[in-house]
Amino acid sequence: MKQQILESDVIISDSDKTILFLISKEYTNKQLASELNYSERMIEHKINKLFRKFNVCTRVGLVSKAFQLKILSIYNQNIVETHNIKKTINM
């Protein structure tokens, strides 16, 4: 049985918030790595760490939980500006 996660229980970095945002925009691991100047292996590691923090096992579950916890919202553009993402991302 999965434990309930509260917003106050989840502490993530701005970098992880950016990864969540880009995953919500259907970026692949390869695209994430290119966009954020990480290796694909580092992206895989960061995503797996997020899976454990959010107690989910899919990218859809990860994004869904991030919206439920209000870590992501349809109005939250400051995440993108935080990391100077190269491309303009349409919300």
Z-matrix of the N, CA and C atoms (Angstrom, degrees):
N
C 1 1.448
C 2 1.532 1 109.36
N 3 1.314 2 117.18 1 129.32
C 4 1.455 3 121.50 2 -178.50
C 5 1.523 4 110.83 3 -76.94
N 6 1.344 5 114.37 4 140.48
C 7 1.453 6 119.55 5 177.45
C 8 1.520 7 109.83 6 -79.74
N 9 1.319 8 115.44 7 149.22
C 10 1.460 9 120.52 8 175.47
C 11 1.520 10 108.75 9 -75.25
N 12 1.317 11 116.97 10 134.18
C 13 1.459 12 122.36 11 178.89
C 14 1.514 13 108.26 12 -108.55
N 15 1.310 14 116.33 13 129.96
C 16 1.455 15 122.01 14 177.08
C 17 1.512 16 109.82 15 -99.86
N 18 1.339 17 116.20 16 154.69
C 19 1.466 18 120.83 17 179.58
C 20 1.519 19 110.86 18 -54.38
N 21 1.310 20 117.79 19 -39.75
C 22 1.459 21 121.76 20 -178.56
C 23 1.527 22 112.48 21 -68.27
N 24 1.333 23 117.51 22 -17.81
C 25 1.467 24 121.85 23 -179.99
C 26 1.524 25 112.75 24 -82.21
N 27 1.325 26 117.43 25 -17.86
C 28 1.459 27 121.22 26 -173.94
C 29 1.524 28 109.99 27 -106.53
N 30 1.325 29 114.68 28 117.81
C 31 1.458 30 120.13 29 175.44
C 32 1.522 31 106.77 30 -117.81
N 33 1.322 32 115.58 31 117.41
C 34 1.461 33 119.00 32 179.27
C 35 1.528 34 109.35 33 -130.60
N 36 1.313 35 114.67 34 156.59
C 37 1.456 36 121.59 35 -177.94
C 38 1.532 37 110.95 36 -79.54
N 39 1.314 38 115.52 37 166.08
C 40 1.473 39 119.87 38 174.96
C 41 1.525 40 110.16 39 -61.08
N 42 1.308 41 116.23 40 -36.68
C 43 1.465 42 120.65 41 177.99
C 44 1.526 43 110.64 42 -60.76
N 45 1.327 44 116.98 43 -43.72
C 46 1.465 45 120.42 44 178.32
C 47 1.524 46 111.53 45 -66.73
N 48 1.333 47 116.96 46 -36.19
C 49 1.468 48 120.08 47 176.02
C 50 1.525 49 110.42 48 -62.58
N 51 1.321 50 116.05 49 -39.50
C 52 1.471 51 119.87 50 177.72
C 53 1.515 52 110.34 51 -64.48
N 54 1.321 53 116.90 52 -42.61
C 55 1.468 54 120.73 53 177.87
C 56 1.525 55 109.98 54 -61.20
N 57 1.320 56 117.61 55 -44.58
C 58 1.467 57 120.68 56 177.23
C 59 1.524 58 111.38 57 -58.72
N 60 1.331 59 115.82 58 -45.04
C 61 1.460 60 119.83 59 179.73
C 62 1.529 61 110.70 60 -59.98
N 63 1.329 62 116.80 61 -47.05
C 64 1.462 63 120.09 62 -177.94
C 65 1.525 64 111.91 63 -68.43
N 66 1.327 65 117.16 64 -34.55
C 67 1.467 66 119.37 65 173.86
C 68 1.524 67 109.45 66 -62.34
N 69 1.326 68 116.77 67 -38.12
C 70 1.471 69 119.44 68 178.75
C 71 1.527 70 111.47 69 -65.92
N 72 1.323 71 116.34 70 -20.18
C 73 1.470 72 121.99 71 176.44
C 74 1.524 73 111.57 72 -95.81
N 75 1.344 74 116.51 73 14.56
C 76 1.459 75 124.91 74 174.47
C 77 1.524 76 114.33 75 67.78
N 78 1.318 77 117.42 76 29.13
C 79 1.460 78 120.23 77 174.27
C 80 1.522 79 109.53 78 -69.88
N 81 1.326 80 116.62 79 141.06
C 82 1.458 81 122.01 80 174.08
C 83 1.529 82 108.95 81 -82.03
N 84 1.326 83 116.00 82 168.61
C 85 1.465 84 119.25 83 176.62
C 86 1.525 85 111.11 84 -59.31
N 87 1.303 86 116.36 85 -39.69
C 88 1.470 87 120.92 86 179.46
C 89 1.534 88 110.44 87 -63.04
N 90 1.321 89 117.09 88 -43.80
C 91 1.470 90 120.80 89 178.59
C 92 1.531 91 111.07 90 -66.07
N 93 1.334 92 116.79 91 -40.35
C 94 1.466 93 120.61 92 177.19
C 95 1.523 94 110.51 93 -60.37
N 96 1.315 95 116.39 94 -46.39
C 97 1.465 96 121.06 95 -179.16
C 98 1.526 97 110.83 96 -60.36
N 99 1.302 98 116.28 97 -44.57
C 100 1.465 99 120.70 98 179.62
C 101 1.522 100 111.32 99 -64.78
N 102 1.314 101 116.25 100 -45.63
C 103 1.460 102 122.00 101 -176.75
C 104 1.527 103 112.41 102 -65.28
N 105 1.322 104 116.22 103 -38.75
C 106 1.466 105 121.09 104 -173.20
C 107 1.529 106 113.63 105 -102.72
N 108 1.325 107 116.38 106 3.39
C 109 1.467 108 121.71 107 179.89
C 110 1.527 109 112.92 108 59.04
N 111 1.332 110 116.04 109 43.16
C 112 1.460 111 123.29 110 173.75
C 113 1.524 112 107.58 111 -116.15
N 114 1.322 113 116.60 112 163.23
C 115 1.459 114 119.80 113 170.85
C 116 1.531 115 107.87 114 -77.04
N 117 1.329 116 115.70 115 157.99
C 118 1.471 117 118.78 116 177.18
C 119 1.524 118 110.10 117 -61.77
N 120 1.315 119 117.14 118 -34.72
C 121 1.465 120 121.03 119 178.82
C 122 1.526 121 110.76 120 -62.94
N 123 1.332 122 117.30 121 -40.23
C 124 1.466 123 120.92 122 178.78
C 125 1.526 124 110.26 123 -65.44
N 126 1.336 125 116.64 124 -39.66
C 127 1.467 126 120.58 125 177.26
C 128 1.525 127 110.04 126 -61.68
N 129 1.332 128 116.93 127 -45.69
C 130 1.469 129 120.47 128 178.34
C 131 1.525 130 110.19 129 -58.25
N 132 1.326 131 116.38 130 -44.23
C 133 1.464 132 120.83 131 179.61
C 134 1.532 133 110.77 132 -61.25
N 135 1.331 134 117.53 133 -46.16
C 136 1.461 135 121.75 134 -178.90
C 137 1.534 136 111.23 135 -63.84
N 138 1.322 137 116.99 136 -41.19
C 139 1.468 138 120.52 137 179.28
C 140 1.527 139 110.68 138 -66.60
N 141 1.323 140 117.02 139 -42.95
C 142 1.475 141 119.85 140 177.96
C 143 1.522 142 111.07 141 -62.65
N 144 1.319 143 116.93 142 -37.81
C 145 1.465 144 120.69 143 176.65
C 146 1.534 145 110.57 144 -63.38
N 147 1.347 146 116.46 145 -40.34
C 148 1.464 147 120.75 146 177.05
C 149 1.525 148 111.06 147 -65.10
N 150 1.349 149 117.03 148 -39.89
C 151 1.468 150 120.22 149 175.96
C 152 1.526 151 110.13 150 -54.55
N 153 1.323 152 116.38 151 -46.12
C 154 1.469 153 119.87 152 -178.62
C 155 1.528 154 111.22 153 -66.89
N 156 1.328 155 117.31 154 -43.22
C 157 1.470 156 120.52 155 -179.71
C 158 1.519 157 111.89 156 -60.94
N 159 1.332 158 116.16 157 -40.39
C 160 1.458 159 121.39 158 -176.41
C 161 1.528 160 112.61 159 -91.48
N 162 1.332 161 116.74 160 -4.98
C 163 1.457 162 122.17 161 179.35
C 164 1.535 163 111.58 162 58.43
N 165 1.345 164 115.13 163 47.74
C 166 1.461 165 122.50 164 177.98
C 167 1.530 166 108.36 165 -130.67
N 168 1.335 167 116.28 166 170.36
C 169 1.468 168 118.35 167 -178.40
C 170 1.525 169 113.45 168 -130.29
N 171 1.326 170 117.88 169 5.41
C 172 1.465 171 120.71 170 177.50
C 173 1.521 172 110.27 171 -135.25
N 174 1.333 173 115.58 172 162.04
C 175 1.459 174 120.51 173 177.51
C 176 1.533 175 110.53 174 -65.88
N 177 1.318 176 116.55 175 -36.65
C 178 1.467 177 120.57 176 177.46
C 179 1.524 178 109.91 177 -62.50
N 180 1.327 179 116.56 178 -44.73
C 181 1.454 180 120.63 179 177.60
C 182 1.517 181 111.93 180 -62.01
N 183 1.322 182 116.13 181 -37.72
C 184 1.456 183 121.65 182 179.16
C 185 1.523 184 111.22 183 -63.03
N 186 1.312 185 116.69 184 -48.59
C 187 1.469 186 121.26 185 -179.87
C 188 1.525 187 110.34 186 -66.47
N 189 1.326 188 116.85 187 -42.39
C 190 1.465 189 120.75 188 178.78
C 191 1.525 190 110.83 189 -58.64
N 192 1.328 191 116.35 190 -46.80
C 193 1.466 192 120.69 191 -179.40
C 194 1.528 193 110.62 192 -65.80
N 195 1.326 194 117.97 193 -37.34
C 196 1.475 195 121.34 194 178.59
C 197 1.527 196 110.57 195 -63.89
N 198 1.322 197 117.49 196 -37.08
C 199 1.466 198 120.21 197 175.53
C 200 1.525 199 110.87 198 -70.52
N 201 1.323 200 117.87 199 -42.47
C 202 1.473 201 121.46 200 178.85
C 203 1.526 202 111.13 201 -58.68
N 204 1.334 203 115.93 202 -39.12
C 205 1.465 204 121.12 203 -177.85
C 206 1.532 205 112.67 204 -87.16
N 207 1.336 206 115.33 205 1.90
C 208 1.468 207 121.91 206 178.70
C 209 1.528 208 112.94 207 64.00
N 210 1.318 209 116.25 208 26.13
C 211 1.461 210 121.15 209 172.76
C 212 1.517 211 108.04 210 -78.64
N 213 1.323 212 116.19 211 -34.68
C 214 1.465 213 122.65 212 171.81
C 215 1.515 214 108.23 213 -114.73
N 216 1.325 215 115.64 214 146.69
C 217 1.462 216 119.91 215 171.83
C 218 1.518 217 107.76 216 -148.08
N 219 1.318 218 115.90 217 161.40
C 220 1.458 219 119.10 218 -178.16
C 221 1.518 220 111.60 219 -69.39
N 222 1.313 221 117.72 220 -12.07
C 223 1.462 222 121.40 221 -178.93
C 224 1.523 223 113.07 222 -106.30
N 225 1.317 224 118.23 223 8.05
C 226 1.455 225 121.34 224 -170.03
C 227 1.527 226 112.39 225 -96.52
N 228 1.317 227 118.14 226 83.45
C 229 1.456 228 121.70 227 -179.59
C 230 1.521 229 112.43 228 -88.82
N 231 1.315 230 119.57 229 -18.16
C 232 1.452 231 120.38 230 -176.57
C 233 1.522 232 112.06 231 -63.96
N 234 1.308 233 119.16 232 -21.47
C 235 1.460 234 121.75 233 175.99
C 236 1.522 235 109.58 234 -60.14
N 237 1.313 236 116.72 235 -44.94
C 238 1.454 237 121.29 236 -178.01
C 239 1.526 238 110.43 237 -64.31
N 240 1.316 239 116.92 238 -42.42
C 241 1.450 240 120.78 239 -177.98
C 242 1.521 241 111.48 240 -69.05
N 243 1.308 242 118.66 241 -24.18
C 244 1.457 243 122.81 242 -177.57
C 245 1.526 244 111.89 243 -59.22
N 246 1.304 245 117.52 244 -37.05
C 247 1.459 246 120.42 245 -173.85
C 248 1.515 247 114.36 246 -111.82
N 249 1.309 248 118.15 247 15.75
C 250 1.462 249 121.25 248 176.52
C 251 1.519 250 112.63 249 48.33
N 252 1.302 251 115.85 250 52.24
C 253 1.455 252 120.81 251 -179.76
C 254 1.520 253 108.81 252 -61.42
N 255 1.342 254 115.04 253 134.80
C 256 1.463 255 121.62 254 -172.23
C 257 1.530 256 113.17 255 -59.87
N 258 1.318 257 116.38 256 -45.23
C 259 1.463 258 120.72 257 -175.14
C 260 1.519 259 110.07 258 -92.11
N 261 1.299 260 116.59 259 153.10
C 262 1.456 261 119.89 260 171.54
C 263 1.515 262 107.35 261 -78.10
N 264 1.318 263 114.69 262 127.07
C 265 1.466 264 119.59 263 -177.87
C 266 1.517 265 107.70 264 -106.09
N 267 1.311 266 114.96 265 120.73
C 268 1.468 267 119.80 266 -179.95
C 269 1.507 268 109.47 267 -79.72
N 270 1.318 269 115.50 268 128.27
C 271 1.452 270 120.35 269 176.73
C 272 1.479 271 105.70 270 -98.96
